[in-house]
Amino acid sequence: MKKLLLAITVLLALTTQAALADFATGKTAYDRKDWPRAIMLLRPLAEQGDPAAQVLLGNMYVHGYGVKRDPAEAYGLYRRAAIGGNAEAMVVTGAMLQEGIGITADVHQALGWYRRAAESGHPAGAMFYGLYLIRGSNSRDGNNILPNHADAYKWLRLSAKASKDEKSREAATTIADELAKSLDRDIIAKADAEVADFKPLSGDALGPIPAPTTTP
């Protein structure tokens, strides 16, 4: 039994190394805009559930790089990557749901993906989630989202803290500063403490996968 377990462990390690090598080669082909080779290398990995490969293949379908443009196929790939824990894919999945690209628009579900990305530590997810919490949303299906400026302030501060892009960081900071003018000092202090102590979540800690909105 021990020999069998050892053999399985070695096989899995070799398979993982091969997958990583294939992804690296596929990513190089993608960056060089060698679309046929990128598709050849990335599609098998995407079908096996590799979130990074699913994101790149999704990019190709949403823009029509080397394939016929297919937003619905792109959405499916992004969503699978998002379910697999890729925070970038969570943001894109939310954006496609928000705008109704490749899928029926569902603002409530979009917000769920933005929040999931935010809680994963993704700066754009925190930005989009915070912006939604500023204004709320009146959905035609009746699933309205109420404004919450205290939470919006917190997520915008987190976005600014996590962002590596100067313009995005400045935008999040500017909006958070403006919100702070209408918030109680104690609320700001509590939010700032939560920002300082924030640790990204992953896996089951993120809770259930956002589901399609049910019309009341």
C-alpha positions as CSV (number, residue, x, y, z in Angstrom):
1,M,0.0,0.0,0.0
2,K,2.8,2.4,0.9
3,K,4.5,1.7,-2.5
4,L,1.2,2.4,-4.3
5,L,0.7,5.7,-2.4
6,L,4.2,6.7,-3.2
7,A,3.7,5.9,-6.9
8,I,0.5,7.9,-7.0
9,T,2.2,10.9,-5.3
10,V,5.1,10.8,-7.8
11,L,2.6,10.5,-10.7
12,L,0.6,13.5,-9.5
13,A,3.8,15.5,-9.1
14,L,4.9,14.7,-12.6
15,T,1.5,15.5,-14.0
16,T,1.4,18.9,-12.2
17,Q,4.9,19.7,-13.5
18,A,3.8,18.9,-17.0
19,A,0.7,21.0,-16.7
20,L,2.7,23.9,-15.4
21,A,5.1,23.6,-18.3
22,D,2.2,23.4,-20.8
23,F,0.6,26.5,-19.3
24,A,3.8,28.4,-19.3
25,T,4.3,27.6,-23.0
26,G,0.7,28.4,-23.7
27,K,0.9,31.7,-21.9
28,T,4.0,32.5,-24.0
29,A,2.2,31.8,-27.2
30,Y,-0.8,33.9,-25.9
31,D,1.5,36.8,-25.2
32,R,3.1,36.5,-28.6
33,K,-0.4,36.4,-30.2
34,D,0.3,33.0,-31.6
35,W,-3.4,32.1,-31.2
36,P,-3.4,28.6,-32.8
37,R,-0.6,27.4,-30.6
38,A,-2.1,29.1,-27.5
39,I,-5.4,27.3,-28.1
40,M,-3.7,24.0,-28.7
41,L,-1.9,24.2,-25.3
42,L,-4.5,26.0,-23.2
43,R,-7.7,24.3,-24.2
44,P,-6.8,20.9,-22.7
45,L,-5.8,22.6,-19.5
46,A,-9.0,24.6,-19.4
47,E,-11.1,21.4,-19.9
48,Q,-9.2,19.8,-17.0
49,G,-10.2,22.7,-14.8
50,D,-7.1,24.9,-14.7
51,P,-8.5,28.4,-13.8
52,A,-5.6,30.4,-15.3
53,A,-6.0,28.6,-18.6
54,Q,-9.7,29.2,-18.5
55,V,-9.1,32.9,-18.0
56,L,-6.8,33.1,-21.0
57,L,-9.1,31.1,-23.2
58,G,-12.0,33.2,-22.0
59,N,-10.1,36.3,-23.1
60,M,-9.7,34.8,-26.6
61,Y,-13.4,34.0,-26.9
62,V,-14.5,37.4,-25.6
63,H,-12.3,39.3,-28.0
64,G,-12.2,36.8,-30.9
65,Y,-8.5,36.1,-30.7
66,G,-7.9,33.1,-33.0
67,V,-11.5,31.9,-32.5
68,K,-15.0,33.2,-33.5
69,R,-16.0,35.7,-30.9
70,D,-18.4,34.0,-28.5
71,P,-19.3,36.0,-25.3
72,A,-21.4,33.1,-24.0
73,E,-18.5,30.6,-24.2
74,A,-16.2,33.3,-22.6
75,Y,-18.7,33.7,-19.8
76,G,-18.8,30.0,-19.1
77,L,-15.0,29.8,-19.0
78,Y,-14.7,32.8,-16.7
79,R,-17.3,31.5,-14.4
80,R,-15.6,28.1,-14.1
81,A,-12.3,29.9,-13.3
82,A,-14.1,32.0,-10.8
83,I,-15.6,28.9,-9.1
84,G,-12.1,27.5,-9.1
85,G,-10.9,30.4,-7.0
86,N,-9.4,32.8,-9.6
87,A,-10.1,36.3,-8.3
88,E,-9.6,38.0,-11.6
89,A,-12.2,35.7,-13.2
90,M,-14.6,36.6,-10.3
91,V,-14.3,40.3,-11.3
92,V,-14.9,39.6,-15.0
93,T,-17.8,37.2,-14.3
94,G,-19.4,40.0,-12.2
95,A,-18.8,42.6,-15.0
96,M,-20.4,40.3,-17.6
97,L,-23.4,39.7,-15.3
98,Q,-23.7,43.4,-14.6
99,E,-23.8,44.3,-18.3
100,G,-25.5,41.2,-19.6
101,I,-22.6,40.1,-21.9
102,G,-22.8,36.4,-22.8
103,I,-25.4,35.9,-20.1
104,T,-28.7,37.5,-19.0
105,A,-28.0,40.5,-16.8
106,D,-28.2,39.8,-13.1
107,V,-27.0,42.7,-10.9
108,H,-27.6,40.9,-7.6
109,Q,-25.5,37.9,-8.7
110,A,-22.8,40.3,-10.1
111,L,-22.5,41.9,-6.7
112,G,-22.0,38.5,-5.2
113,W,-19.0,37.9,-7.5
114,Y,-17.6,41.4,-6.8
115,R,-17.8,40.7,-3.1
116,R,-16.2,37.3,-3.5
117,A,-13.3,38.9,-5.4
118,A,-13.1,41.7,-2.8
119,E,-12.9,39.2,0.1
120,S,-10.2,37.3,-1.9
121,G,-8.1,40.5,-1.8
122,H,-8.5,41.6,-5.4
123,P,-8.3,45.4,-5.6
124,A,-10.7,45.7,-8.6
125,G,-13.2,43.5,-6.9
126,A,-13.1,45.7,-3.8
127,M,-13.4,48.8,-5.9
128,F,-16.5,47.6,-7.9
129,Y,-18.1,46.2,-4.7
130,G,-17.5,49.5,-2.9
131,L,-18.9,51.5,-5.7
132,Y,-22.1,49.4,-5.8
133,L,-22.5,49.9,-2.0
134,I,-22.4,53.7,-2.5
135,R,-25.3,53.9,-4.7
136,G,-27.1,50.6,-4.3
137,S,-29.2,49.2,-7.1
138,N,-32.8,49.2,-8.2
139,S,-33.3,45.9,-10.1
140,R,-36.2,45.2,-12.3
141,D,-36.6,41.8,-10.6
142,G,-37.2,43.5,-7.3
143,N,-33.9,42.3,-5.7
144,N,-32.7,45.7,-4.7
145,I,-29.4,46.5,-3.1
146,L,-29.4,49.1,-0.4
147,P,-26.6,51.6,-0.1
148,N,-24.1,51.1,2.7
149,H,-21.6,53.9,2.9
150,A,-19.7,52.5,5.9
151,D,-18.9,49.2,4.1
152,A,-18.3,51.1,0.8
153,Y,-15.7,53.2,2.6
154,K,-14.0,50.1,4.0
155,W,-13.8,48.3,0.6
156,L,-12.5,51.3,-1.2
157,R,-9.8,51.7,1.4
158,L,-8.9,48.1,0.9
159,S,-8.8,48.6,-2.8
160,A,-6.4,51.5,-2.5
161,K,-4.2,49.5,-0.1
162,A,-4.0,46.4,-2.4
163,S,-3.8,48.1,-5.8
164,K,-0.5,48.2,-7.6
165,D,-1.9,50.6,-10.2
166,E,-1.3,54.3,-9.3
167,K,-4.4,55.6,-11.0
168,S,-6.7,53.0,-9.5
169,R,-5.2,53.6,-6.1
170,E,-5.7,57.3,-6.4
171,A,-9.3,56.9,-7.6
172,A,-10.2,54.6,-4.7
173,T,-8.6,56.9,-2.2
174,T,-10.4,60.0,-3.6
175,I,-13.8,58.3,-3.4
176,A,-13.1,57.0,0.1
177,D,-12.0,60.4,1.3
178,E,-15.2,61.9,-0.1
179,L,-17.3,59.3,1.7
180,A,-15.5,59.9,5.0
181,K,-16.9,63.5,5.1
182,S,-20.4,62.1,5.8
183,L,-19.4,59.3,8.1
184,D,-19.1,59.3,11.9
185,R,-15.6,59.2,13.3
186,D,-16.2,55.9,15.2
187,I,-17.4,54.3,12.0
188,I,-14.3,55.4,10.1
189,A,-12.0,54.2,12.9
190,K,-13.7,50.8,12.9
191,A,-13.4,50.5,9.2
192,D,-9.8,51.6,9.2
193,A,-9.0,48.9,11.8
194,E,-10.7,46.3,9.7
195,V,-8.6,47.4,6.7
196,A,-5.4,47.1,8.8
197,D,-6.3,43.6,10.0
198,F,-7.7,42.4,6.7
199,K,-6.6,38.9,5.5
200,P,-7.9,37.6,2.1
201,L,-10.2,34.6,2.3
202,S,-10.1,31.5,0.1
203,G,-12.0,28.3,-0.5
204,D,-14.9,27.4,1.8
205,A,-14.3,30.6,3.8
206,L,-15.7,32.6,1.0
207,G,-19.1,31.0,1.5
208,P,-21.5,29.7,-1.2
209,I,-21.0,30.4,-4.9
210,P,-23.2,33.3,-6.1
211,A,-26.3,31.9,-7.7
212,P,-28.7,33.4,-10.2
213,T,-31.3,35.7,-8.7
214,T,-34.7,34.3,-8.0
215,T,-37.5,36.6,-9.0
216,P,-39.8,37.3,-6.0
